[in-house]
Amino acid sequence: MDDKQTAHAMGIDDTYRVERTLARGQGGVTELVSIDGIGPFVRKKIPSQLAQRNVWAALSACTNPRLPHVEATYELPDHFVVVYDYVSGRPLEHVVQQQEKLPERTAAQLICQLCDAVTELHRHGIIHRDITPSNVIVADDGAHLVDFGIARTVAANATHDTKALGTYGFASPEQFGFAQTDARSDVYSLGRLLGYMLTGVYPDDKRYGQLLADPHVVPSQLKSVIDRACSFEPSARIQSADELRRAILGQPAQQNENIARPAIVNVAPQSARKRSKRKAIIIGAISAILIAALIAGMLVLGNVFKTGKQSTPNSSTTSSSHSNTSDAQQMGKNGTNDSNQFNGSANGQTTDGDSTDNTQSDTTENPLKITESGWSADSAGYIHYAVAVKNTSSTLQVEFPAISITGRAKDGSILFAEDNLRAVSFPKQTIYLIGQAGNGPGSETPESVEFSINQRGGTDIRQSHGVVT
């Protein structure tokens, strides 16, 4: 910027009166402002090197009333500045905390409104990536989606995002470095958000799976929709926000859903946005959040997410660069994907949401089954993997279960073989194993990686004396 441009920008900046500062951090400053007695508005000053100008340009073309209306953008010497309207209401997390959980009809109505907003975003090539209870404002006319701090536009031919960002419990697995985010990543977050509203607990709470599986808490039809929206593998999910809305309303999905640019939906008539000085908005304008830096930093080295095939009777999977997408889709149809969030901590575990099957005939055979798996290779000679293992028994626990990870070259020869050991797997529990394997610098990248249940004699299978609570 030359001196004249700088002086002009500073003149525009000075015309706004700061009412109060809403947020301040490395991602910039968010302020509540007015101009000549008109407002209030939200003004975000974003460091120039962090500004996603293309996102704000695309957002300014969006017309859905549940998205921020961009009033102005301008450049300062060290900052990109955006001014948008301010909606009066309460963050969804406060509403849920006050009511403990939301009625089915209310939750469905709010999530459908958000689906309309997200469909508009996707139509303009924007992926929000942070749809959480704190980023939804509940106003008199319904839900409004805010905080575009880590939003991005769709990048063609990219294998993964440049940074692993998102809010743990609501961010999709691919946001932790496995693959590029797309419209299905926001669908995952919307599914999690619906589960949160119906159960009243966050997805990383150990009670979440149990409450989600309780038909007295979550109707079976909505439980099925949430499971499909939150499948670990993107191809097994509901493919667009509009399809999710239709599923919630019990309407048939449109054919040939477009992932990158979902079909345009007719937004139901809603109250028009008022831009007078009495217009009020509450926006939690929070700077971009870096979640689980130590773990996501390791996973983000991955190249491309490679999906494991559906578990076979011998409880093993093979994952290669030519993985079979139809297997993952069939897994979603059969309902074998757990709705629980991919655990972002090493060797994390969670309780599966399935109800106890009292008719199961337990045997001494190992009841562990691999339900999902994925891996990516980095430039340092290692692979990073995640495996979901479910104890299918209702009464047996498995002590010291181990998963074997075997990397193979193109000719089928073994490049490396390692085990990931756990302490115990309880009945009906799904555990998530996350780790690193390989021979390090200078080693050959595997063509495929096999994941299998280790059947060694050191594994003890016995009647359980309790369940995970």
C-alpha positions as CSV (number, residue, x, y, z in Angstrom):
1,M,0.0,0.0,0.0
2,D,1.3,3.5,-0.8
3,D,0.8,6.5,1.4
4,K,-2.4,7.6,-0.3
5,Q,-4.0,4.2,0.0
6,T,-2.9,3.9,3.6
7,A,-4.4,7.3,4.5
8,H,-7.6,6.4,2.8
9,A,-7.9,3.1,4.6
10,M,-7.1,4.7,8.0
11,G,-9.8,7.3,7.3
12,I,-12.4,4.5,6.8
13,D,-11.2,2.7,9.9
14,D,-11.5,5.9,12.0
15,T,-15.1,6.4,11.0
16,Y,-16.2,3.4,13.1
17,R,-16.7,3.8,16.8
18,V,-15.6,0.9,19.0
19,E,-18.3,0.0,21.5
20,R,-16.4,-2.9,23.0
21,T,-13.8,-5.6,22.2
22,L,-15.3,-9.0,21.7
23,A,-12.2,-11.1,21.3
24,R,-8.4,-10.6,20.9
25,G,-5.8,-13.1,20.0
26,Q,-3.2,-14.3,17.5
27,G,-6.0,-14.4,14.9
28,G,-6.7,-10.7,15.3
29,V,-9.1,-8.5,17.0
30,T,-12.9,-8.7,16.9
31,E,-14.9,-5.6,18.0
32,L,-18.4,-4.4,18.3
33,V,-18.6,-1.1,16.3
34,S,-21.1,1.5,15.1
35,I,-20.8,4.2,12.4
36,D,-22.6,7.6,12.7
37,G,-25.0,6.1,15.2
38,I,-25.9,3.1,13.0
39,G,-25.2,-0.4,14.1
40,P,-24.0,-2.3,15.9
41,F,-21.7,-4.2,13.5
42,V,-18.9,-6.7,14.0
43,R,-15.5,-5.6,12.8
44,K,-12.7,-8.2,12.5
45,K,-9.1,-7.1,12.0
46,I,-7.2,-10.1,10.8
47,P,-3.4,-10.2,10.3
48,S,-2.7,-9.9,6.6
49,Q,-0.8,-13.2,6.4
50,L,-3.8,-15.1,8.1
51,A,-6.6,-13.5,6.1
52,Q,-8.7,-15.8,3.9
53,R,-9.8,-13.1,1.5
54,N,-11.4,-15.6,-0.9
55,V,-13.6,-16.9,1.9
56,W,-14.9,-13.4,2.8
57,A,-15.4,-12.5,-0.9
58,A,-17.4,-15.7,-1.4
59,L,-19.4,-15.1,1.8
60,S,-20.3,-11.6,0.6
61,A,-22.1,-13.2,-2.3
62,C,-24.2,-15.5,0.0
63,T,-27.8,-14.4,0.5
64,N,-29.0,-16.9,3.1
65,P,-30.3,-14.8,6.1
66,R,-28.7,-17.3,8.5
67,L,-25.2,-16.3,7.4
68,P,-23.4,-13.1,8.3
69,H,-24.1,-10.2,5.8
70,V,-20.7,-8.6,4.9
71,E,-21.1,-4.9,4.9
72,A,-17.6,-3.9,4.0
73,T,-14.0,-5.0,3.6
74,Y,-10.8,-3.0,3.4
75,E,-7.0,-3.3,3.8
76,L,-4.8,-1.7,6.5
77,P,-1.0,-1.9,6.3
78,D,-0.8,-5.0,8.5
79,H,-4.5,-6.2,8.6
80,F,-7.4,-7.3,6.5
81,V,-10.6,-5.8,7.9
82,V,-14.1,-7.1,7.4
83,V,-17.3,-5.6,8.8
84,Y,-20.6,-7.6,9.0
85,D,-23.9,-7.4,10.8
86,Y,-24.5,-8.4,14.3
87,V,-27.4,-10.8,15.4
88,S,-29.0,-10.6,18.8
89,G,-29.3,-14.0,20.5
90,R,-27.6,-16.6,22.6
91,P,-25.0,-19.2,21.7
92,L,-26.5,-22.6,21.2
93,E,-24.3,-24.0,24.0
94,H,-25.9,-21.7,26.5
95,V,-29.4,-22.6,25.3
96,V,-28.7,-26.3,25.7
97,Q,-27.0,-25.9,29.1
98,Q,-30.0,-24.0,30.4
99,Q,-32.5,-26.6,29.1
100,E,-30.2,-29.7,29.6
101,K,-31.2,-30.9,26.2
102,L,-33.5,-29.8,23.4
103,P,-36.9,-31.3,22.4
104,E,-36.7,-33.4,19.2
105,R,-38.8,-30.9,17.2
106,T,-36.7,-27.9,18.3
107,A,-33.4,-29.7,17.6
108,A,-34.6,-30.8,14.2
109,Q,-35.8,-27.3,13.3
110,L,-32.5,-25.7,14.3
111,I,-30.4,-28.2,12.4
112,C,-32.5,-27.9,9.3
113,Q,-32.0,-24.2,9.4
114,L,-28.3,-24.7,9.7
115,C,-28.4,-27.2,6.8
116,D,-29.9,-24.5,4.6
117,A,-27.1,-22.1,5.6
118,V,-24.4,-24.6,5.0
119,T,-25.9,-25.6,1.6
120,E,-25.5,-21.9,0.6
121,L,-21.9,-21.9,1.8
122,H,-21.1,-25.1,-0.2
123,R,-22.8,-23.6,-3.3
124,H,-20.3,-20.8,-3.1
125,G,-17.4,-23.2,-2.5
126,I,-16.9,-22.5,1.3
127,I,-16.3,-25.1,3.9
128,H,-16.9,-23.8,7.4
129,R,-14.9,-26.5,9.3
130,D,-16.0,-25.3,12.8
131,I,-19.7,-25.9,13.2
132,T,-20.0,-26.1,17.0
133,P,-22.4,-25.1,19.8
134,S,-20.4,-21.9,20.4
135,N,-20.6,-20.9,16.7
136,V,-24.3,-21.1,16.4
137,I,-26.4,-18.1,17.6
138,V,-30.1,-18.8,18.5
139,A,-32.0,-15.6,17.7
140,D,-35.8,-14.9,17.7
141,D,-36.0,-16.2,14.1
142,G,-33.9,-19.3,14.7
143,A,-30.3,-20.4,14.2
144,H,-27.5,-18.3,12.7
145,L,-24.0,-19.7,11.8
146,V,-21.1,-17.5,12.8
147,D,-17.3,-17.5,13.2
148,F,-15.5,-18.1,9.9
149,G,-12.1,-18.0,11.4
150,I,-10.9,-21.4,10.0
151,A,-13.3,-21.5,7.0
152,R,-11.7,-22.3,3.6
153,T,-12.6,-22.5,0.0
154,V,-12.6,-25.8,-1.9
155,A,-9.1,-26.5,-3.4
156,A,-9.1,-28.7,-6.4
157,N,-6.7,-31.6,-6.5
158,A,-5.5,-31.1,-2.9
159,T,-4.8,-34.3,-0.9
160,H,-5.1,-32.8,2.6
161,D,-5.6,-29.4,4.4
162,T,-2.5,-27.4,5.0
163,K,-3.3,-27.2,8.7
164,A,-5.1,-29.5,11.1
165,L,-7.8,-27.3,12.6
166,G,-11.1,-27.9,14.3
167,T,-13.0,-28.3,17.6
168,Y,-12.4,-31.7,19.1
169,G,-15.7,-33.7,19.2
170,F,-17.2,-31.8,16.3
171,A,-14.4,-31.8,13.7
172,S,-14.4,-34.5,11.2
173,P,-11.6,-37.1,11.2
174,E,-10.1,-35.7,8.0
175,Q,-9.5,-32.4,9.8
176,F,-6.8,-34.1,11.7
177,G,-4.6,-34.5,8.7
178,F,-5.9,-37.6,6.8
179,A,-7.4,-35.9,3.8
180,Q,-8.7,-32.7,2.4
181,T,-11.9,-31.4,3.9
182,D,-15.0,-30.9,1.7
183,A,-18.7,-30.5,2.1
184,R,-18.9,-33.9,3.9
185,S,-16.7,-32.6,6.7
186,D,-19.4,-30.0,7.5
187,V,-22.1,-32.7,7.3
188,Y,-20.1,-34.7,10.0
189,S,-20.1,-31.6,12.3
190,L,-23.8,-31.0,11.7
191,G,-24.5,-34.6,12.7
192,R,-22.5,-34.2,15.8
193,L,-24.3,-31.0,16.6
194,L,-27.7,-32.7,16.3
195,G,-26.5,-35.4,18.6
196,Y,-25.4,-32.8,21.1
197,M,-28.7,-31.0,21.1
198,L,-30.7,-34.2,21.6
199,T,-28.5,-35.7,24.3
200,G,-27.4,-32.5,26.1
201,V,-23.7,-33.7,26.3
202,Y,-20.7,-33.1,24.1
203,P,-19.6,-35.9,21.8
204,D,-16.3,-36.5,23.7
205,D,-18.3,-37.1,26.9
206,K,-18.3,-40.9,27.8
207,R,-22.1,-40.7,28.2
208,Y,-22.7,-39.5,24.7
209,G,-22.7,-42.9,23.0
210,Q,-25.0,-44.4,25.6
211,L,-27.5,-41.5,25.5
212,L,-27.4,-41.5,21.7
213,A,-28.3,-45.3,21.7
214,D,-31.2,-44.8,24.1
215,P,-34.5,-44.6,22.1
216,H,-36.1,-42.7,25.0
217,V,-33.5,-40.0,24.5
218,V,-32.9,-40.0,20.7
219,P,-35.6,-41.5,18.4
220,S,-34.2,-44.4,16.3
221,Q,-34.9,-42.5,13.1
222,L,-32.7,-39.6,14.1
223,K,-30.1,-41.9,15.6
224,S,-29.8,-43.6,12.2
225,V,-29.4,-40.2,10.5
226,I,-26.7,-39.1,13.0
227,D,-24.8,-42.4,12.5
228,R,-24.8,-41.9,8.7
229,A,-23.8,-38.3,8.9
230,C,-20.9,-39.1,11.3
231,S,-19.4,-42.1,9.5
232,F,-15.6,-42.2,9.9
233,E,-15.1,-42.6,6.1
234,P,-16.5,-39.6,4.1
235,S,-17.8,-41.7,1.2
236,A,-20.1,-43.6,3.7
237,R,-21.6,-40.4,5.0
238,I,-24.7,-38.5,4.0
239,Q,-23.1,-36.5,1.1
240,S,-24.5,-33.0,1.4
241,A,-26.2,-30.7,3.9
242,D,-29.3,-30.7,1.8
243,E,-29.4,-34.5,1.9
244,L,-29.0,-34.4,5.6
245,R,-31.9,-31.9,5.9
246,R,-34.1,-34.2,3.8
247,A,-33.1,-37.2,5.9
248,I,-34.1,-35.4,9.1
249,L,-37.5,-34.5,7.6
250,G,-38.0,-38.0,6.3
251,Q,-37.9,-36.9,2.6
252,P,-36.2,-38.9,-0.1
253,A,-32.7,-37.8,-1.1
254,Q,-32.1,-36.2,-4.5
255,Q,-30.3,-38.3,-7.0
256,N,-26.7,-37.5,-8.0
257,E,-25.8,-35.4,-5.0
258,N,-22.8,-33.1,-5.9
259,I,-20.2,-33.2,-3.1
260,A,-18.3,-30.1,-4.0
261,R,-21.3,-28.0,-5.0
262,P,-24.5,-29.4,-3.4
263,A,-27.8,-28.8,-5.0
264,I,-29.4,-25.4,-4.3
265,V,-32.3,-25.6,-1.9
266,N,-35.2,-23.2,-1.5
267,V,-34.7,-21.4,1.7
268,A,-38.0,-21.1,3.7
269,P,-39.2,-17.6,4.1
270,Q,-37.8,-16.0,7.1
271,S,-37.7,-12.5,8.6
272,A,-35.5,-10.2,6.5
273,R,-32.3,-8.9,8.1
274,K,-32.7,-5.4,9.4
275,R,-29.8,-3.1,8.9
276,S,-31.0,-0.2,11.0
277,K,-29.3,1.1,14.1
278,R,-31.6,-1.0,16.2
279,K,-30.3,-4.2,14.5
280,A,-28.5,-6.2,17.1
281,I,-26.3,-9.3,16.8
282,I,-24.4,-11.4,19.3
283,I,-21.5,-13.1,17.5
284,G,-18.9,-15.1,19.3
285,A,-16.1,-14.0,16.9
286,I,-13.4,-16.2,18.1
287,S,-10.0,-16.5,16.4
288,A,-9.0,-19.8,14.7
289,I,-8.5,-22.6,17.2
290,L,-5.6,-25.0,16.9
291,I,-6.9,-28.3,18.4
292,A,-4.8,-31.1,19.8
293,A,-1.6,-29.6,18.4
294,L,0.7,-32.4,19.5
295,I,-1.4,-35.1,17.9
296,A,-2.7,-33.3,14.9
297,G,0.8,-32.1,14.2
298,M,1.8,-35.7,13.8
299,L,-1.2,-36.7,11.7
300,V,-1.0,-33.6,9.4
301,L,2.2,-35.0,7.9
302,G,0.0,-37.6,6.2
303,N,-0.3,-37.5,2.4
304,V,-3.7,-38.8,1.6
305,F,-6.3,-40.7,3.6
306,K,-6.4,-44.3,2.6
307,T,-9.5,-46.2,3.6
308,G,-9.3,-49.8,4.9
309,K,-11.7,-52.4,3.5
310,Q,-14.6,-53.6,5.6
311,S,-13.7,-56.2,8.2
312,T,-13.5,-59.7,7.0
313,P,-14.3,-62.8,9.1
314,N,-10.6,-63.1,10.1
315,S,-10.8,-59.6,11.6
316,S,-8.2,-58.1,9.3
317,T,-8.1,-55.3,6.8
318,T,-5.8,-54.3,4.0
319,S,-5.5,-50.6,3.1
320,S,-3.8,-49.5,-0.1
321,S,-3.6,-46.7,-2.6
322,H,-6.3,-48.5,-4.5
323,S,-8.8,-48.9,-1.6
324,N,-12.3,-50.0,-2.5
325,T,-14.7,-47.1,-1.9
326,S,-17.7,-49.4,-2.3
327,D,-16.6,-51.3,0.8
328,A,-16.7,-48.2,2.9
329,Q,-20.1,-47.2,1.4
330,Q,-21.5,-50.7,2.2
331,M,-20.1,-50.4,5.8
332,G,-22.2,-47.2,6.2
333,K,-25.3,-48.9,4.8
334,N,-24.9,-51.8,7.2
335,G,-24.6,-49.5,10.1
336,T,-21.2,-50.8,11.3
337,N,-19.6,-47.4,11.7
338,D,-19.7,-46.1,15.2
339,S,-21.0,-42.6,15.7
340,N,-18.3,-41.8,18.2
341,Q,-15.7,-39.2,17.3
342,F,-12.3,-40.3,16.0
343,N,-10.2,-40.0,19.1
344,G,-7.5,-37.4,18.7
345,S,-5.3,-38.7,21.5
346,A,-2.9,-41.7,21.2
347,N,-4.7,-45.0,21.9
348,G,-7.9,-43.2,22.9
349,Q,-11.0,-45.2,23.8
350,T,-14.7,-44.6,24.0
351,T,-17.8,-46.5,24.8
352,D,-19.8,-47.7,21.8
353,G,-23.4,-46.6,21.5
354,D,-24.8,-50.0,20.6
355,S,-27.4,-51.4,23.0
356,T,-26.6,-54.8,24.7
357,D,-27.5,-57.8,22.6
358,N,-28.7,-60.4,25.2
359,T,-29.3,-63.0,22.4
360,Q,-25.7,-63.1,21.4
361,S,-24.1,-66.6,21.8
362,D,-20.6,-65.9,23.1
363,T,-17.8,-68.3,22.4
364,T,-14.1,-68.4,23.2
365,E,-13.3,-67.0,19.8
366,N,-11.8,-63.5,19.9
367,P,-14.8,-61.1,19.7
368,L,-12.8,-58.2,18.4
369,K,-13.5,-56.9,14.9
370,I,-11.8,-54.1,13.0
371,T,-14.5,-51.8,11.8
372,E,-12.5,-49.0,10.2
373,S,-8.9,-48.2,9.4
374,G,-6.9,-45.6,7.6
375,W,-3.3,-44.6,7.1
376,S,-1.1,-42.0,5.5
377,A,2.6,-41.8,4.7
378,D,4.9,-38.9,5.5
379,S,8.2,-37.8,4.0
380,A,10.3,-39.2,6.9
381,G,9.7,-42.9,6.1
382,Y,6.9,-43.5,8.5
383,I,3.1,-44.1,8.2
384,H,0.5,-42.7,10.6
385,Y,-2.5,-44.8,11.2
386,A,-5.9,-45.0,12.9
387,V,-7.9,-48.2,13.6
388,A,-11.3,-48.7,15.1
389,V,-11.7,-52.0,16.9
390,K,-15.0,-53.2,18.3
391,N,-15.7,-55.8,20.9
392,T,-18.8,-57.5,19.5
393,S,-19.5,-59.5,22.6
394,S,-22.1,-58.7,25.2
395,T,-20.4,-60.5,28.0
396,L,-16.7,-61.1,27.2
397,Q,-13.8,-58.8,27.8
398,V,-10.4,-59.2,26.0
399,E,-7.3,-58.5,28.1
400,F,-4.1,-57.3,26.4
401,P,-5.6,-57.1,22.9
402,A,-3.2,-56.3,20.1
403,I,-3.5,-55.1,16.6
404,S,-0.8,-56.1,14.1
405,I,0.2,-53.4,11.5
406,T,2.0,-54.9,8.5
407,G,3.4,-52.8,5.6
408,R,3.9,-54.5,2.3
409,A,5.8,-53.5,-0.9
410,K,4.3,-53.8,-4.4
411,D,5.6,-57.3,-4.7
412,G,3.9,-58.4,-1.5
413,S,7.1,-58.6,0.6
414,I,6.9,-57.3,4.2
415,L,8.5,-54.0,4.8
416,F,7.7,-53.7,8.5
417,A,5.4,-55.5,11.1
418,E,4.5,-54.0,14.4
419,D,1.9,-54.4,17.2
420,N,-0.2,-51.9,19.0
421,L,-1.2,-53.3,22.5
422,R,-4.1,-52.2,24.7
423,A,-4.8,-53.2,28.4
424,V,-8.4,-54.3,28.0
425,S,-11.4,-54.2,25.7
426,F,-14.8,-54.4,27.5
427,P,-18.0,-55.8,26.1
428,K,-19.6,-53.7,23.3
429,Q,-16.8,-51.2,23.5
430,T,-15.0,-49.6,20.5
431,I,-11.4,-48.5,21.0
432,Y,-9.5,-46.3,18.6
433,L,-5.8,-47.0,18.1
434,I,-3.7,-44.2,16.7
435,G,0.0,-44.5,16.1
436,Q,3.1,-44.4,13.9
437,A,4.9,-47.4,12.2
438,G,7.6,-47.9,9.7
439,N,11.4,-48.0,9.3
440,G,12.1,-44.3,9.2
441,P,14.3,-42.1,6.9
442,G,15.3,-43.7,3.6
443,S,12.9,-46.6,3.9
444,E,10.5,-47.6,1.1
445,T,6.9,-46.4,1.3
446,P,4.5,-49.3,1.5
447,E,2.0,-50.0,-1.3
448,S,-0.5,-51.4,1.3
449,V,-0.8,-51.6,5.0
450,E,-2.7,-54.5,6.7
451,F,-4.4,-54.3,10.0
452,S,-5.4,-57.5,11.8
453,I,-6.3,-58.8,15.3
454,N,-3.3,-60.4,16.9
455,Q,-4.4,-63.9,17.9
456,R,-1.4,-64.8,20.0
457,G,-1.8,-66.8,23.2
458,G,-1.0,-63.8,25.4
459,T,-4.5,-62.4,24.7
460,D,-6.9,-63.5,27.5
461,I,-10.7,-63.7,26.8
462,R,-12.9,-64.0,29.9
463,Q,-16.3,-63.2,31.3
464,S,-16.5,-59.5,32.1
465,H,-17.2,-58.4,35.7
466,G,-18.6,-55.1,34.5
467,V,-19.0,-52.6,31.7
468,V,-17.5,-49.3,30.8
469,T,-19.4,-46.4,32.4
